[in-house]
Amino acid sequence: MPEKLKVVEEGKAKIKVSDESKISKKLPVFYNPVMKLNRDLSILLLNSIPENNLNIALPLAGSGVRGLRFLLELKKSKMKTLYFNDYKEDFYQILKNNFSLNKLPDKEIIISNDDANLFLLEGFGFDYIDIDPFGTPNPFLDSAVKRISRNGILAVTATDTSALAGTYPDACMRKYWAAPLRNELKHEIGIRILTRKIQLVAAQYDKALVPIFSYSKDHYFRVFFRCQKSKSDVDEALKEHGLLGIAGPLWLGSLWDEKLVSKMYKFASGDLKLFLNIILEESKIDTCGFYDIHQLCKKNKLQIPRYDLLMKKIKDEGFKVSRTHFSTLGLKSDIEEGKLLNILKN
């Protein structure tokens, strides 16, 4: 156990973590406060789906904060069994201490201290698997896909955004078999490249992974998939793979289930509700990419308009439009660029 520990609170959970200023996966107790929103959204999503009595697997549990919050904040009927796993030497004792700190019984939980892939492959029929690594999720995808149940949810985080967002295009090609973009669209393109890669891994096992909720935030991308197990579903998903200009191949389909996002928005509050409000509006527009209004005006030597007035004009012309969480300067719309330019000129 580390000598210096401090108690931090997140959501309804308290945990003991290493008293270090620098976040590193080498710490005995790995806890990243920046990822609080990541965990907030996981809880919100699970509380918004209709399924109950879920077998939930956390193969990279770290400090255990995600699982502790699941136990404290998910609806009582939501979980059947919660599986904690991490390979760190003191993980079992650290987790036990955090259970005591939160006055939680260790009933209906299983704690493992194994390699993440070994843990997954020794299990079976998980209804929810959360892959939240430090870096690329690639080493864990095969095992996770094999063990996600029919109609189950696979949640995947990628923090190697420098590859996916185009800073290192060669790394993106090696890891994700696609060419990224290094421009205003880089985050949406990156998340669509990630989505396709995960879908291809699943396709080998006749499993179709359909995105139900996706977002880009801070230093990471996050995608939640619903698993459908049939060859025809796989074939339909693969039809949505293609290029966007020179970028890709990538997922060209929807990144969100609009009904699910609407439920999540209804249950959210505070900053989370503000974040979801933008995504809810985005989810209603079935397009790939968006318009960076500043770039478009600069390219065509036009004055930058007020966004609210521009959006009203676009709607008046019969098109859908919303802000996008991928860029503060972007508008997502089904309007053609030529028609948008005509509006901007006038």
C-alpha positions as CSV (number, residue, x, y, z in Angstrom):
1,M,0.0,0.0,0.0
2,P,1.2,3.5,-0.7
3,E,2.3,5.6,2.3
4,K,0.5,8.8,1.4
5,L,-3.2,8.5,0.7
6,K,-6.0,11.0,0.7
7,V,-9.7,10.6,0.6
8,V,-11.6,12.2,-2.3
9,E,-15.3,12.3,-3.0
10,E,-16.9,11.8,-6.4
11,G,-20.7,11.5,-6.8
12,K,-21.8,9.6,-3.7
13,A,-18.6,7.7,-3.4
14,K,-15.5,8.2,-1.2
15,I,-12.2,6.6,-2.1
16,K,-8.6,6.6,-0.9
17,V,-6.2,7.6,-3.6
18,S,-2.5,8.3,-3.9
19,D,-1.6,11.8,-2.8
20,E,0.3,12.7,-5.9
21,S,-0.1,15.7,-8.1
22,K,0.8,13.9,-11.3
23,I,-1.7,11.4,-12.7
24,S,0.0,8.2,-13.9
25,K,-1.0,4.6,-14.5
26,K,2.1,3.7,-12.4
27,L,0.5,5.0,-9.2
28,P,-0.6,2.2,-6.8
29,V,-4.1,3.7,-6.8
30,F,-4.9,5.1,-10.2
31,Y,-7.6,7.8,-10.1
32,N,-8.2,10.5,-12.7
33,P,-10.6,13.2,-11.6
34,V,-10.8,14.6,-15.1
35,M,-12.8,11.4,-16.0
36,K,-15.7,12.2,-13.6
37,L,-17.9,13.2,-16.5
38,N,-17.1,9.8,-18.1
39,R,-18.4,8.0,-15.1
40,D,-21.4,10.4,-14.7
41,L,-22.5,9.6,-18.2
42,S,-22.1,5.8,-17.7
43,I,-24.4,6.0,-14.6
44,L,-26.9,8.1,-16.5
45,L,-26.9,5.8,-19.5
46,L,-27.4,2.7,-17.4
47,N,-30.2,4.3,-15.4
48,S,-31.9,5.3,-18.7
49,I,-32.0,1.9,-20.4
50,P,-34.9,-0.5,-19.7
51,E,-32.9,-3.6,-18.8
52,N,-32.4,-4.6,-15.2
53,N,-30.5,-7.4,-13.4
54,L,-27.4,-6.8,-15.4
55,N,-24.1,-8.6,-15.0
56,I,-21.6,-5.7,-15.2
57,A,-17.9,-6.2,-15.8
58,L,-15.1,-3.6,-15.0
59,P,-11.9,-5.3,-16.3
60,L,-9.8,-2.2,-15.7
61,A,-11.3,-1.0,-12.4
62,G,-8.3,1.0,-11.2
63,S,-9.3,2.7,-7.9
64,G,-12.7,1.1,-8.1
65,V,-14.5,4.5,-8.2
66,R,-16.7,3.6,-11.2
67,G,-17.9,0.4,-9.6
68,L,-18.4,2.1,-6.2
69,R,-20.5,4.7,-7.8
70,F,-22.5,2.1,-9.7
71,L,-23.3,0.4,-6.4
72,L,-24.3,3.8,-4.8
73,E,-26.0,5.5,-7.7
74,L,-27.6,3.0,-10.0
75,K,-31.2,2.1,-9.5
76,K,-31.5,-0.8,-7.0
77,S,-33.0,-3.2,-9.7
78,K,-30.3,-2.4,-12.3
79,M,-27.5,-4.8,-11.2
80,K,-27.4,-8.5,-10.6
81,T,-23.6,-9.0,-10.2
82,L,-20.8,-6.5,-10.4
83,Y,-17.4,-7.8,-11.3
84,F,-14.3,-5.7,-10.3
85,N,-10.9,-6.5,-11.8
86,D,-7.5,-4.9,-12.0
87,Y,-4.0,-6.4,-12.3
88,K,-2.4,-4.1,-9.7
89,E,-0.8,-6.0,-6.9
90,D,-2.7,-4.3,-4.0
91,F,-6.0,-4.0,-5.9
92,Y,-8.0,-6.4,-3.7
93,Q,-7.0,-4.7,-0.4
94,I,-7.4,-1.2,-1.9
95,L,-10.9,-2.1,-3.0
96,K,-11.9,-3.7,0.3
97,N,-10.7,-0.5,2.1
98,N,-12.8,1.6,-0.2
99,F,-15.8,-0.6,0.5
100,S,-15.4,-0.1,4.2
101,L,-15.0,3.6,3.7
102,N,-18.4,3.7,1.9
103,K,-20.0,1.3,4.4
104,L,-20.9,-1.0,1.5
105,P,-21.4,-4.8,1.9
106,D,-19.4,-6.9,-0.5
107,K,-22.5,-9.0,-1.5
108,E,-23.3,-9.5,-5.1
109,I,-19.8,-8.5,-6.2
110,I,-16.9,-10.5,-7.4
111,I,-13.3,-9.2,-7.2
112,S,-10.5,-10.4,-9.4
113,N,-6.8,-9.5,-9.5
114,D,-6.0,-10.7,-13.1
115,D,-4.9,-9.5,-16.4
116,A,-8.0,-7.8,-18.0
117,N,-8.1,-10.2,-21.0
118,L,-7.8,-13.3,-18.8
119,F,-10.5,-12.0,-16.6
120,L,-12.9,-11.4,-19.5
121,L,-12.2,-14.7,-21.2
122,E,-12.7,-16.7,-18.0
123,G,-16.1,-15.0,-17.6
124,F,-19.3,-15.3,-19.7
125,G,-22.4,-13.4,-20.7
126,F,-21.6,-10.0,-19.4
127,D,-24.5,-7.5,-20.1
128,Y,-22.3,-4.5,-19.7
129,I,-18.5,-4.3,-20.2
130,D,-16.6,-1.1,-19.6
131,I,-13.2,-0.8,-21.4
132,D,-11.6,2.4,-20.0
133,P,-7.9,2.1,-20.5
134,F,-4.9,4.5,-20.3
135,G,-4.3,4.8,-24.0
136,T,-5.7,2.7,-26.8
137,P,-8.4,0.1,-26.1
138,N,-7.0,-2.2,-28.8
139,P,-5.5,-4.8,-26.5
140,F,-8.9,-5.5,-24.9
141,L,-11.3,-5.4,-27.8
142,D,-11.1,-9.0,-28.9
143,S,-11.8,-10.3,-25.4
144,A,-14.5,-7.8,-24.7
145,V,-16.3,-8.5,-27.9
146,K,-16.2,-12.3,-27.3
147,R,-17.8,-11.9,-23.9
148,I,-20.5,-9.2,-24.4
149,S,-23.9,-10.8,-24.4
150,R,-26.6,-10.5,-27.1
151,N,-28.2,-7.1,-26.6
152,G,-25.5,-6.2,-24.1
153,I,-23.7,-2.8,-24.0
154,L,-20.0,-2.4,-24.6
155,A,-18.6,1.0,-23.5
156,V,-15.1,1.9,-24.9
157,T,-12.8,4.8,-24.1
158,A,-9.8,5.8,-26.2
159,T,-7.3,8.4,-24.8
160,D,-4.8,8.2,-27.7
161,T,-6.5,11.1,-29.5
162,S,-3.2,12.2,-30.9
163,A,-3.4,9.3,-33.3
164,L,-7.2,9.4,-33.9
165,A,-7.3,13.2,-34.3
166,G,-4.5,13.3,-36.9
167,T,-1.4,14.5,-35.1
168,Y,0.2,11.1,-35.9
169,P,-1.6,9.8,-39.0
170,D,0.8,6.8,-39.4
171,A,-0.1,5.7,-35.8
172,C,-3.8,6.0,-36.7
173,M,-3.3,3.8,-39.8
174,R,-1.4,1.1,-37.8
175,K,-3.8,1.1,-34.8
176,Y,-7.1,1.9,-36.5
177,W,-6.7,1.0,-40.1
178,A,-7.8,4.4,-41.3
179,A,-6.5,7.9,-42.3
180,P,-7.5,10.7,-39.9
181,L,-7.9,14.4,-40.6
182,R,-6.0,17.3,-39.0
183,N,-8.5,20.0,-39.3
184,E,-11.7,21.3,-37.6
185,L,-13.4,17.9,-38.2
186,K,-10.7,15.9,-36.4
187,H,-12.6,14.9,-33.3
188,E,-15.7,13.7,-35.1
189,I,-13.6,11.9,-37.7
190,G,-11.6,10.3,-34.9
191,I,-14.6,9.0,-33.1
192,R,-16.0,7.6,-36.3
193,I,-12.6,5.9,-37.1
194,L,-12.6,4.4,-33.6
195,T,-16.2,3.2,-34.0
196,R,-15.4,1.4,-37.3
197,K,-12.4,-0.3,-35.8
198,I,-14.3,-1.8,-32.9
199,Q,-17.1,-2.9,-35.2
200,L,-14.6,-4.7,-37.4
201,V,-13.3,-6.7,-34.4
202,A,-16.9,-7.6,-33.5
203,A,-17.8,-8.5,-37.1
204,Q,-15.3,-11.4,-37.0
205,Y,-17.6,-13.1,-34.4
206,D,-20.9,-12.3,-36.2
207,K,-21.7,-9.5,-33.8
208,A,-22.9,-6.1,-34.9
209,L,-22.0,-3.2,-32.6
210,V,-24.3,-0.3,-33.1
211,P,-23.4,3.1,-31.5
212,I,-26.1,4.3,-29.1
213,F,-24.2,7.1,-27.4
214,S,-20.8,8.8,-28.3
215,Y,-18.9,11.9,-27.4
216,S,-15.6,13.6,-27.5
217,K,-14.4,15.4,-24.3
218,D,-11.0,16.7,-23.1
219,H,-8.4,14.2,-24.0
220,Y,-10.6,11.2,-24.9
221,F,-13.3,9.6,-27.1
222,R,-16.0,7.5,-25.7
223,V,-18.5,5.2,-27.5
224,F,-21.3,3.0,-26.1
225,F,-22.4,0.1,-28.4
226,R,-25.5,-2.1,-28.3
227,C,-24.5,-5.7,-29.4
228,Q,-26.7,-7.4,-32.0
229,K,-25.8,-11.0,-32.8
230,S,-26.8,-11.9,-36.3
231,K,-25.0,-12.0,-39.7
232,S,-27.6,-9.8,-41.3
233,D,-27.1,-7.1,-38.6
234,V,-23.3,-7.3,-39.2
235,D,-23.8,-6.9,-43.0
236,E,-26.0,-3.8,-42.4
237,A,-23.4,-2.2,-40.1
238,L,-20.6,-2.8,-42.6
239,K,-22.6,-1.0,-45.3
240,E,-22.2,2.1,-43.2
241,H,-18.4,2.1,-43.5
242,G,-16.8,4.4,-46.1
243,L,-14.8,7.5,-46.7
244,L,-15.5,11.2,-46.0
245,G,-13.3,12.9,-48.5
246,I,-9.8,11.6,-47.9
247,A,-10.5,10.5,-44.3
248,G,-11.3,7.0,-43.3
249,P,-12.6,4.4,-43.8
250,L,-14.9,5.3,-41.0
251,W,-18.4,4.8,-39.6
252,L,-20.8,7.0,-41.6
253,G,-24.0,6.1,-39.6
254,S,-25.5,7.7,-36.6
255,L,-23.5,8.1,-33.4
256,W,-26.5,8.2,-31.1
257,D,-29.9,6.6,-30.3
258,E,-32.0,9.8,-30.2
259,K,-34.6,8.2,-27.8
260,L,-31.9,7.1,-25.4
261,V,-30.2,10.6,-25.4
262,S,-33.6,12.2,-24.8
263,K,-34.1,10.0,-21.7
264,M,-30.6,10.8,-20.4
265,Y,-31.2,14.5,-20.9
266,K,-34.5,14.2,-18.9
267,F,-32.7,12.6,-15.9
268,A,-29.6,14.9,-16.1
269,S,-28.9,18.1,-14.2
270,G,-26.4,20.9,-14.0
271,D,-23.4,20.9,-16.4
272,L,-24.3,17.4,-17.5
273,K,-27.7,18.6,-18.7
274,L,-26.0,21.5,-20.7
275,F,-23.6,19.0,-22.3
276,L,-26.4,16.6,-23.2
277,N,-28.6,19.4,-24.6
278,I,-26.1,19.9,-27.4
279,I,-25.8,16.2,-28.1
280,L,-29.6,15.7,-28.0
281,E,-29.9,18.3,-30.8
282,E,-27.1,16.7,-32.7
283,S,-28.7,13.3,-32.5
284,K,-31.7,14.6,-34.4
285,I,-29.6,15.4,-37.5
286,D,-28.4,12.3,-39.5
287,T,-25.3,13.7,-41.1
288,C,-21.6,13.0,-41.0
289,G,-19.5,16.0,-40.2
290,F,-20.4,19.7,-39.7
291,Y,-19.7,23.2,-40.9
292,D,-17.1,25.3,-39.2
293,I,-18.7,28.7,-39.8
294,H,-15.5,30.7,-39.0
295,Q,-13.5,28.6,-41.5
296,L,-16.2,28.8,-44.1
297,C,-16.4,32.6,-43.8
298,K,-12.7,33.0,-43.8
299,K,-12.3,30.9,-47.0
300,N,-15.0,32.9,-48.8
301,K,-14.1,36.3,-47.3
302,L,-17.5,36.7,-45.6
303,Q,-18.4,38.4,-42.3
304,I,-19.1,35.9,-39.5
305,P,-22.8,36.2,-38.5
306,R,-24.5,35.7,-35.2
307,Y,-25.0,32.0,-34.8
308,D,-28.6,32.3,-33.5
309,L,-29.6,34.4,-36.5
310,L,-27.8,32.0,-38.9
311,M,-29.5,29.0,-37.4
312,K,-32.9,30.7,-37.7
313,K,-32.3,31.4,-41.4
314,I,-31.3,27.7,-42.0
315,K,-34.4,26.5,-40.3
316,D,-36.6,29.0,-42.2
317,E,-35.2,27.4,-45.4
318,G,-36.5,24.0,-44.2
319,F,-33.3,22.4,-43.0
320,K,-32.3,21.0,-39.6
321,V,-29.5,22.6,-37.7
322,S,-27.8,22.4,-34.3
323,R,-24.6,23.3,-32.5
324,T,-22.2,20.5,-32.1
325,H,-20.2,19.4,-29.1
326,F,-17.3,18.5,-31.4
327,S,-16.5,22.2,-31.9
328,T,-17.6,25.5,-30.4
329,L,-17.4,27.0,-33.9
330,G,-19.4,24.3,-35.7
331,L,-22.9,23.8,-36.9
332,K,-24.3,20.4,-37.8
333,S,-27.0,20.6,-40.5
334,D,-28.4,18.8,-43.5
335,I,-28.1,21.9,-45.7
336,E,-25.9,21.8,-48.7
337,E,-22.8,23.9,-48.6
338,G,-23.8,26.0,-51.6
339,K,-27.1,26.9,-50.0
340,L,-25.4,27.7,-46.7
341,L,-23.0,30.0,-48.6
342,N,-26.0,31.8,-50.1
343,I,-27.4,32.4,-46.7
344,L,-24.1,33.7,-45.4
345,K,-23.7,36.0,-48.3
346,N,-27.1,37.6,-47.7
